[in-house]
């Protein structure tokens, strides 16, 4: 019975309105975090609304060739 509850919870989180999932967050350069974004990051979207946030860095990272 606990497994069924967990499956239902997971499905309901993935089907919620603005949730884009971790793939979309990572593709856009963000990281999924539980609770709050850390210092130097902002909330860009949700991985699984409203619990898991997609946080992006405030300053763009530079890449060297």
PyMOL Python script that loads the backbone (N, CA, C, O; Angstrom):
from pymol import cmd

cmd.read_pdbstr("""\
ATOM      1  N   UNK A   1       0.819  -1.195   0.000  1.00  0.00           N
ATOM      2  CA  UNK A   1       0.000   0.000   0.000  1.00  0.00           C
ATOM      3  C   UNK A   1       0.866   1.265   0.000  1.00  0.00           C
ATOM      4  O   UNK A   1       0.513   2.255  -0.640  1.00  0.00           O
ATOM      5  N   UNK A   2       1.990   1.234   0.711  1.00  0.00           N
ATOM      6  CA  UNK A   2       2.878   2.395   0.733  1.00  0.00           C
ATOM      7  C   UNK A   2       3.464   2.671  -0.644  1.00  0.00           C
ATOM      8  O   UNK A   2       3.652   3.827  -1.022  1.00  0.00           O
ATOM      9  N   UNK A   3       3.750   1.618  -1.389  1.00  0.00           N
ATOM     10  CA  UNK A   3       4.301   1.784  -2.727  1.00  0.00           C
ATOM     11  C   UNK A   3       3.284   2.472  -3.632  1.00  0.00           C
ATOM     12  O   UNK A   3       3.648   3.345  -4.419  1.00  0.00           O
ATOM     13  N   UNK A   4       2.032   2.093  -3.529  1.00  0.00           N
ATOM     14  CA  UNK A   4       0.976   2.700  -4.327  1.00  0.00           C
ATOM     15  C   UNK A   4       0.852   4.194  -4.005  1.00  0.00           C
ATOM     16  O   UNK A   4       0.674   5.011  -4.909  1.00  0.00           O
ATOM     17  N   UNK A   5       0.944   4.543  -2.740  1.00  0.00           N
ATOM     18  CA  UNK A   5       0.887   5.947  -2.326  1.00  0.00           C
ATOM     19  C   UNK A   5       2.064   6.722  -2.907  1.00  0.00           C
ATOM     20  O   UNK A   5       1.887   7.837  -3.399  1.00  0.00           O
ATOM     21  N   UNK A   6       3.260   6.144  -2.854  1.00  0.00           N
ATOM     22  CA  UNK A   6       4.446   6.788  -3.408  1.00  0.00           C
ATOM     23  C   UNK A   6       4.307   6.998  -4.914  1.00  0.00           C
ATOM     24  O   UNK A   6       4.643   8.068  -5.421  1.00  0.00           O
ATOM     25  N   UNK A   7       3.820   6.002  -5.626  1.00  0.00           N
ATOM     26  CA  UNK A   7       3.637   6.103  -7.074  1.00  0.00           C
ATOM     27  C   UNK A   7       2.622   7.204  -7.400  1.00  0.00           C
ATOM     28  O   UNK A   7       2.843   8.001  -8.311  1.00  0.00           O
ATOM     29  N   UNK A   8       1.524   7.245  -6.665  1.00  0.00           N
ATOM     30  CA  UNK A   8       0.511   8.276  -6.890  1.00  0.00           C
ATOM     31  C   UNK A   8       1.087   9.667  -6.646  1.00  0.00           C
ATOM     32  O   UNK A   8       0.840  10.585  -7.427  1.00  0.00           O
ATOM     33  N   UNK A   9       1.852   9.829  -5.571  1.00  0.00           N
ATOM     34  CA  UNK A   9       2.463  11.115  -5.255  1.00  0.00           C
ATOM     35  C   UNK A   9       3.428  11.538  -6.358  1.00  0.00           C
ATOM     36  O   UNK A   9       3.413  12.692  -6.785  1.00  0.00           O
ATOM     37  N   UNK A  10       4.254  10.628  -6.816  1.00  0.00           N
ATOM     38  CA  UNK A  10       5.217  10.932  -7.871  1.00  0.00           C
ATOM     39  C   UNK A  10       4.511  11.345  -9.158  1.00  0.00           C
ATOM     40  O   UNK A  10       4.906  12.319  -9.798  1.00  0.00           O
ATOM     41  N   UNK A  11       3.478  10.615  -9.536  1.00  0.00           N
ATOM     42  CA  UNK A  11       2.737  10.940 -10.762  1.00  0.00           C
ATOM     43  C   UNK A  11       2.060  12.299 -10.636  1.00  0.00           C
ATOM     44  O   UNK A  11       2.070  13.083 -11.585  1.00  0.00           O
ATOM     45  N   UNK A  12       1.479  12.585  -9.491  1.00  0.00           N
ATOM     46  CA  UNK A  12       0.809  13.869  -9.318  1.00  0.00           C
ATOM     47  C   UNK A  12       1.808  15.020  -9.358  1.00  0.00           C
ATOM     48  O   UNK A  12       1.474  16.090  -9.867  1.00  0.00           O
ATOM     49  N   UNK A  13       3.015  14.840  -8.843  1.00  0.00           N
ATOM     50  CA  UNK A  13       4.027  15.888  -8.894  1.00  0.00           C
ATOM     51  C   UNK A  13       4.508  16.136 -10.317  1.00  0.00           C
ATOM     52  O   UNK A  13       4.742  17.282 -10.701  1.00  0.00           O
ATOM     53  N   UNK A  14       4.657  15.085 -11.093  1.00  0.00           N
ATOM     54  CA  UNK A  14       5.160  15.249 -12.455  1.00  0.00           C
ATOM     55  C   UNK A  14       4.102  15.818 -13.386  1.00  0.00           C
ATOM     56  O   UNK A  14       4.452  16.383 -14.423  1.00  0.00           O
ATOM     57  N   UNK A  15       2.834  15.693 -13.060  1.00  0.00           N
ATOM     58  CA  UNK A  15       1.763  16.171 -13.923  1.00  0.00           C
ATOM     59  C   UNK A  15       1.276  17.557 -13.562  1.00  0.00           C
ATOM     60  O   UNK A  15       0.360  18.058 -14.215  1.00  0.00           O
ATOM     61  N   UNK A  16       1.843  18.204 -12.554  1.00  0.00           N
ATOM     62  CA  UNK A  16       1.358  19.494 -12.091  1.00  0.00           C
ATOM     63  C   UNK A  16       1.744  20.608 -13.061  1.00  0.00           C
ATOM     64  O   UNK A  16       2.793  20.547 -13.701  1.00  0.00           O
ATOM     65  N   UNK A  17       0.897  21.616 -13.164  1.00  0.00           N
ATOM     66  CA  UNK A  17       0.984  22.778 -14.040  1.00  0.00           C
ATOM     67  C   UNK A  17       2.323  23.168 -14.616  1.00  0.00           C
ATOM     68  O   UNK A  17       2.627  22.794 -15.749  1.00  0.00           O
ATOM     69  N   UNK A  18       3.145  23.913 -13.873  1.00  0.00           N
ATOM     70  CA  UNK A  18       4.365  24.486 -14.413  1.00  0.00           C
ATOM     71  C   UNK A  18       5.592  23.620 -14.221  1.00  0.00           C
ATOM     72  O   UNK A  18       6.709  24.092 -14.428  1.00  0.00           O
ATOM     73  N   UNK A  19       5.424  22.388 -13.837  1.00  0.00           N
ATOM     74  CA  UNK A  19       6.570  21.512 -13.614  1.00  0.00           C
ATOM     75  C   UNK A  19       7.146  21.092 -14.960  1.00  0.00           C
ATOM     76  O   UNK A  19       6.434  20.541 -15.799  1.00  0.00           O
ATOM     77  N   UNK A  20       8.421  21.349 -15.164  1.00  0.00           N
ATOM     78  CA  UNK A  20       9.059  21.027 -16.432  1.00  0.00           C
ATOM     79  C   UNK A  20       9.955  19.806 -16.338  1.00  0.00           C
ATOM     80  O   UNK A  20      10.388  19.289 -17.368  1.00  0.00           O
ATOM     81  N   UNK A  21      10.239  19.341 -15.168  1.00  0.00           N
ATOM     82  CA  UNK A  21      11.063  18.165 -14.973  1.00  0.00           C
ATOM     83  C   UNK A  21      12.537  18.486 -14.960  1.00  0.00           C
ATOM     84  O   UNK A  21      12.958  19.549 -15.415  1.00  0.00           O
ATOM     85  N   UNK A  22      13.323  17.558 -14.433  1.00  0.00           N
ATOM     86  CA  UNK A  22      14.755  17.799 -14.311  1.00  0.00           C
ATOM     87  C   UNK A  22      15.480  17.890 -15.652  1.00  0.00           C
ATOM     88  O   UNK A  22      16.496  18.577 -15.747  1.00  0.00           O
ATOM     89  N   UNK A  23      14.986  17.218 -16.686  1.00  0.00           N
ATOM     90  CA  UNK A  23      15.657  17.271 -17.981  1.00  0.00           C
ATOM     91  C   UNK A  23      15.632  18.683 -18.545  1.00  0.00           C
ATOM     92  O   UNK A  23      16.645  19.170 -19.047  1.00  0.00           O
ATOM     93  N   UNK A  24      14.482  19.344 -18.466  1.00  0.00           N
ATOM     94  CA  UNK A  24      14.363  20.708 -18.967  1.00  0.00           C
ATOM     95  C   UNK A  24      15.208  21.677 -18.165  1.00  0.00           C
ATOM     96  O   UNK A  24      15.811  22.593 -18.724  1.00  0.00           O
ATOM     97  N   UNK A  25      15.254  21.481 -16.861  1.00  0.00           N
ATOM     98  CA  UNK A  25      16.046  22.350 -15.986  1.00  0.00           C
ATOM     99  C   UNK A  25      17.529  22.212 -16.313  1.00  0.00           C
ATOM    100  O   UNK A  25      18.220  23.216 -16.482  1.00  0.00           O
ATOM    101  N   UNK A  26      18.017  20.999 -16.401  1.00  0.00           N
ATOM    102  CA  UNK A  26      19.428  20.761 -16.703  1.00  0.00           C
ATOM    103  C   UNK A  26      19.782  21.254 -18.097  1.00  0.00           C
ATOM    104  O   UNK A  26      20.872  21.784 -18.312  1.00  0.00           O
ATOM    105  N   UNK A  27      18.877  21.084 -19.037  1.00  0.00           N
ATOM    106  CA  UNK A  27      19.117  21.529 -20.415  1.00  0.00           C
ATOM    107  C   UNK A  27      19.250  23.047 -20.473  1.00  0.00           C
ATOM    108  O   UNK A  27      20.014  23.572 -21.283  1.00  0.00           O
ATOM    109  N   UNK A  28      18.522  23.746 -19.630  1.00  0.00           N
ATOM    110  CA  UNK A  28      18.565  25.210 -19.591  1.00  0.00           C
ATOM    111  C   UNK A  28      19.695  25.733 -18.711  1.00  0.00           C
ATOM    112  O   UNK A  28      19.822  26.947 -18.548  1.00  0.00           O
ATOM    113  N   UNK A  29      20.522  24.857 -18.138  1.00  0.00           N
ATOM    114  CA  UNK A  29      21.659  25.281 -17.335  1.00  0.00           C
ATOM    115  C   UNK A  29      21.361  25.438 -15.856  1.00  0.00           C
ATOM    116  O   UNK A  29      22.117  26.088 -15.134  1.00  0.00           O
ATOM    117  N   UNK A  30      20.265  24.847 -15.400  1.00  0.00           N
ATOM    118  CA  UNK A  30      19.898  24.944 -13.989  1.00  0.00           C
ATOM    119  C   UNK A  30      20.138  23.641 -13.245  1.00  0.00           C
ATOM    120  O   UNK A  30      20.520  22.627 -13.829  1.00  0.00           O
ATOM    121  N   UNK A  31      19.904  23.696 -11.939  1.00  0.00           N
ATOM    122  CA  UNK A  31      20.014  22.518 -11.088  1.00  0.00           C
ATOM    123  C   UNK A  31      18.736  22.379 -10.274  1.00  0.00           C
ATOM    124  O   UNK A  31      18.192  23.374  -9.796  1.00  0.00           O
ATOM    125  N   UNK A  32      18.258  21.157 -10.116  1.00  0.00           N
ATOM    126  CA  UNK A  32      17.083  20.909  -9.294  1.00  0.00           C
ATOM    127  C   UNK A  32      17.507  20.857  -7.830  1.00  0.00           C
ATOM    128  O   UNK A  32      18.459  20.160  -7.478  1.00  0.00           O
ATOM    129  N   UNK A  33      16.800  21.595  -6.981  1.00  0.00           N
ATOM    130  CA  UNK A  33      17.093  21.641  -5.546  1.00  0.00           C
ATOM    131  C   UNK A  33      15.804  21.507  -4.763  1.00  0.00           C
ATOM    132  O   UNK A  33      14.754  21.994  -5.182  1.00  0.00           O
ATOM    133  N   UNK A  34      15.891  20.842  -3.622  1.00  0.00           N
ATOM    134  CA  UNK A  34      14.747  20.685  -2.735  1.00  0.00           C
ATOM    135  C   UNK A  34      14.718  21.853  -1.755  1.00  0.00           C
ATOM    136  O   UNK A  34      15.731  22.168  -1.131  1.00  0.00           O
ATOM    137  N   UNK A  35      13.568  22.491  -1.620  1.00  0.00           N
ATOM    138  CA  UNK A  35      13.397  23.543  -0.615  1.00  0.00           C
ATOM    139  C   UNK A  35      13.692  24.932  -1.112  1.00  0.00           C
ATOM    140  O   UNK A  35      12.766  25.663  -1.467  1.00  0.00           O
ATOM    141  N   UNK A  36      14.951  25.326  -1.152  1.00  0.00           N
ATOM    142  CA  UNK A  36      15.346  26.678  -1.538  1.00  0.00           C
ATOM    143  C   UNK A  36      16.571  26.646  -2.435  1.00  0.00           C
ATOM    144  O   UNK A  36      17.376  25.715  -2.393  1.00  0.00           O
ATOM    145  N   UNK A  37      16.690  27.693  -3.249  1.00  0.00           N
ATOM    146  CA  UNK A  37      17.917  27.875  -4.019  1.00  0.00           C
ATOM    147  C   UNK A  37      18.990  28.382  -3.065  1.00  0.00           C
ATOM    148  O   UNK A  37      18.684  29.041  -2.071  1.00  0.00           O
ATOM    149  N   UNK A  38      20.247  28.074  -3.369  1.00  0.00           N
ATOM    150  CA  UNK A  38      21.342  28.528  -2.515  1.00  0.00           C
ATOM    151  C   UNK A  38      21.716  29.964  -2.877  1.00  0.00           C
ATOM    152  O   UNK A  38      21.235  30.506  -3.872  1.00  0.00           O
ATOM    153  N   UNK A  39      22.566  30.567  -2.075  1.00  0.00           N
ATOM    154  CA  UNK A  39      23.023  31.928  -2.308  1.00  0.00           C
ATOM    155  C   UNK A  39      23.690  32.028  -3.675  1.00  0.00           C
ATOM    156  O   UNK A  39      24.510  31.181  -4.032  1.00  0.00           O
ATOM    157  N   UNK A  40      23.343  33.056  -4.436  1.00  0.00           N
ATOM    158  CA  UNK A  40      23.904  33.233  -5.765  1.00  0.00           C
ATOM    159  C   UNK A  40      23.076  32.586  -6.861  1.00  0.00           C
ATOM    160  O   UNK A  40      23.484  32.580  -8.023  1.00  0.00           O
ATOM    161  N   UNK A  41      21.911  32.037  -6.505  1.00  0.00           N
ATOM    162  CA  UNK A  41      21.019  31.411  -7.479  1.00  0.00           C
ATOM    163  C   UNK A  41      19.630  32.043  -7.371  1.00  0.00           C
ATOM    164  O   UNK A  41      19.291  32.672  -6.369  1.00  0.00           O
ATOM    165  N   UNK A  42      18.840  31.857  -8.430  1.00  0.00           N
ATOM    166  CA  UNK A  42      17.459  32.315  -8.421  1.00  0.00           C
ATOM    167  C   UNK A  42      16.550  31.206  -8.931  1.00  0.00           C
ATOM    168  O   UNK A  42      16.999  30.294  -9.624  1.00  0.00           O
ATOM    169  N   UNK A  43      15.264  31.291  -8.583  1.00  0.00           N
ATOM    170  CA  UNK A  43      14.281  30.315  -9.022  1.00  0.00           C
ATOM    171  C   UNK A  43      13.918  30.593 -10.475  1.00  0.00           C
ATOM    172  O   UNK A  43      13.354  31.642 -10.783  1.00  0.00           O
ATOM    173  N   UNK A  44      14.234  29.670 -11.359  1.00  0.00           N
ATOM    174  CA  UNK A  44      13.955  29.836 -12.780  1.00  0.00           C
ATOM    175  C   UNK A  44      12.643  29.172 -13.173  1.00  0.00           C
ATOM    176  O   UNK A  44      11.887  29.715 -13.978  1.00  0.00           O
ATOM    177  N   UNK A  45      12.371  28.001 -12.607  1.00  0.00           N
ATOM    178  CA  UNK A  45      11.159  27.242 -12.869  1.00  0.00           C
ATOM    179  C   UNK A  45      11.085  26.156 -11.815  1.00  0.00           C
ATOM    180  O   UNK A  45      11.829  26.192 -10.834  1.00  0.00           O
ATOM    181  N   UNK A  46      10.217  25.211 -12.001  1.00  0.00           N
ATOM    182  CA  UNK A  46      10.092  24.088 -11.070  1.00  0.00           C
ATOM    183  C   UNK A  46      10.452  22.788 -11.767  1.00  0.00           C
ATOM    184  O   UNK A  46      10.068  22.558 -12.914  1.00  0.00           O
ATOM    185  N   UNK A  47      11.192  21.941 -11.066  1.00  0.00           N
ATOM    186  CA  UNK A  47      11.411  20.582 -11.560  1.00  0.00           C
ATOM    187  C   UNK A  47      10.164  19.755 -11.240  1.00  0.00           C
ATOM    188  O   UNK A  47       9.627  19.071 -12.112  1.00  0.00           O
ATOM    189  N   UNK A  48       9.712  19.820  -9.999  1.00  0.00           N
ATOM    190  CA  UNK A  48       8.471  19.203  -9.558  1.00  0.00           C
ATOM    191  C   UNK A  48       7.813  20.176  -8.588  1.00  0.00           C
ATOM    192  O   UNK A  48       8.192  20.240  -7.418  1.00  0.00           O
ATOM    193  N   UNK A  49       6.829  20.934  -9.065  1.00  0.00           N
ATOM    194  CA  UNK A  49       6.175  21.962  -8.269  1.00  0.00           C
ATOM    195  C   UNK A  49       5.391  21.336  -7.134  1.00  0.00           C
ATOM    196  O   UNK A  49       4.772  20.295  -7.355  1.00  0.00           O
ATOM    197  N   UNK A  50       5.373  21.882  -5.966  1.00  0.00           N
ATOM    198  CA  UNK A  50       6.030  23.079  -5.469  1.00  0.00           C
ATOM    199  C   UNK A  50       7.264  22.751  -4.642  1.00  0.00           C
ATOM    200  O   UNK A  50       7.814  23.641  -3.993  1.00  0.00           O
ATOM    201  N   UNK A  51       7.713  21.502  -4.644  1.00  0.00           N
ATOM    202  CA  UNK A  51       8.747  21.058  -3.709  1.00  0.00           C
ATOM    203  C   UNK A  51      10.151  21.193  -4.283  1.00  0.00           C
ATOM    204  O   UNK A  51      11.048  21.690  -3.603  1.00  0.00           O
ATOM    205  N   UNK A  52      10.351  20.766  -5.505  1.00  0.00           N
ATOM    206  CA  UNK A  52      11.691  20.739  -6.088  1.00  0.00           C
ATOM    207  C   UNK A  52      11.817  21.872  -7.100  1.00  0.00           C
ATOM    208  O   UNK A  52      11.096  21.923  -8.097  1.00  0.00           O
ATOM    209  N   UNK A  53      12.752  22.778  -6.819  1.00  0.00           N
ATOM    210  CA  UNK A  53      12.934  23.982  -7.614  1.00  0.00           C
ATOM    211  C   UNK A  53      14.036  23.811  -8.646  1.00  0.00           C
ATOM    212  O   UNK A  53      14.959  23.019  -8.455  1.00  0.00           O
ATOM    213  N   UNK A  54      13.938  24.550  -9.732  1.00  0.00           N
ATOM    214  CA  UNK A  54      15.008  24.621 -10.717  1.00  0.00           C
ATOM    215  C   UNK A  54      15.718  25.949 -10.495  1.00  0.00           C
ATOM    216  O   UNK A  54      15.160  27.010 -10.775  1.00  0.00           O
ATOM    217  N   UNK A  55      16.939  25.889  -9.995  1.00  0.00           N
ATOM    218  CA  UNK A  55      17.697  27.090  -9.653  1.00  0.00           C
ATOM    219  C   UNK A  55      18.795  27.319 -10.679  1.00  0.00           C
ATOM    220  O   UNK A  55      19.454  26.380 -11.125  1.00  0.00           O
ATOM    221  N   UNK A  56      18.980  28.582 -11.044  1.00  0.00           N
ATOM    222  CA  UNK A  56      20.039  28.968 -11.967  1.00  0.00           C
ATOM    223  C   UNK A  56      20.932  29.987 -11.316  1.00  0.00           C
ATOM    224  O   UNK A  56      20.497  30.747 -10.451  1.00  0.00           O
ATOM    225  N   UNK A  57      22.160  30.007 -11.721  1.00  0.00           N
ATOM    226  CA  UNK A  57      23.143  30.930 -11.192  1.00  0.00           C
ATOM    227  C   UNK A  57      22.819  32.368 -11.614  1.00  0.00           C
ATOM    228  O   UNK A  57      22.393  32.607 -12.744  1.00  0.00           O
ATOM    229  N   UNK A  58      23.022  33.318 -10.703  1.00  0.00           N
ATOM    230  CA  UNK A  58      22.792  34.733 -11.006  1.00  0.00           C
ATOM    231  C   UNK A  58      23.796  35.260 -12.016  1.00  0.00           C
ATOM    232  O   UNK A  58      23.442  36.057 -12.885  1.00  0.00           O
ATOM    233  N   UNK A  59      25.052  34.821 -11.912  1.00  0.00           N
ATOM    234  CA  UNK A  59      26.079  35.282 -12.831  1.00  0.00           C
ATOM    235  C   UNK A  59      26.360  34.191 -13.859  1.00  0.00           C
ATOM    236  O   UNK A  59      26.512  33.023 -13.501  1.00  0.00           O
ATOM    237  N   UNK A  60      26.429  34.572 -15.146  1.00  0.00           N
ATOM    238  CA  UNK A  60      26.725  33.558 -16.166  1.00  0.00           C
ATOM    239  C   UNK A  60      28.142  33.037 -16.008  1.00  0.00           C
ATOM    240  O   UNK A  60      29.071  33.785 -15.703  1.00  0.00           O
ATOM    241  N   UNK A  61      28.283  31.755 -16.220  1.00  0.00           N
ATOM    242  CA  UNK A  61      29.602  31.140 -16.133  1.00  0.00           C
ATOM    243  C   UNK A  61      30.302  31.282 -17.480  1.00  0.00           C
ATOM    244  O   UNK A  61      29.667  31.187 -18.530  1.00  0.00           O
ATOM    245  N   UNK A  62      31.578  31.504 -17.445  1.00  0.00           N
ATOM    246  CA  UNK A  62      32.344  31.622 -18.693  1.00  0.00           C
ATOM    247  C   UNK A  62      33.086  30.314 -18.926  1.00  0.00           C
ATOM    248  O   UNK A  62      33.562  29.667 -17.993  1.00  0.00           O
ATOM    249  N   UNK A  63      33.167  29.951 -20.185  1.00  0.00           N
ATOM    250  CA  UNK A  63      33.881  28.732 -20.553  1.00  0.00           C
ATOM    251  C   UNK A  63      35.109  29.109 -21.361  1.00  0.00           C
ATOM    252  O   UNK A  63      35.043  29.975 -22.233  1.00  0.00           O
ATOM    253  N   UNK A  64      36.220  28.468 -21.074  1.00  0.00           N
ATOM    254  CA  UNK A  64      37.459  28.721 -21.811  1.00  0.00           C
ATOM    255  C   UNK A  64      37.677  27.610 -22.824  1.00  0.00           C
ATOM    256  O   UNK A  64      37.411  26.440 -22.549  1.00  0.00           O
ATOM    257  N   UNK A  65      38.152  27.980 -23.973  1.00  0.00           N
ATOM    258  CA  UNK A  65      38.400  27.002 -25.032  1.00  0.00           C
ATOM    259  C   UNK A  65      39.786  26.454 -24.915  1.00  0.00           C
ATOM    260  O   UNK A  65      40.187  25.613 -25.719  1.00  0.00           O
TER     261      UNK A  65
END
""", "prot")
cmd.dss("prot")
cmd.show_as("cartoon", "prot")
cmd.util.cbc("prot")
cmd.orient("prot")
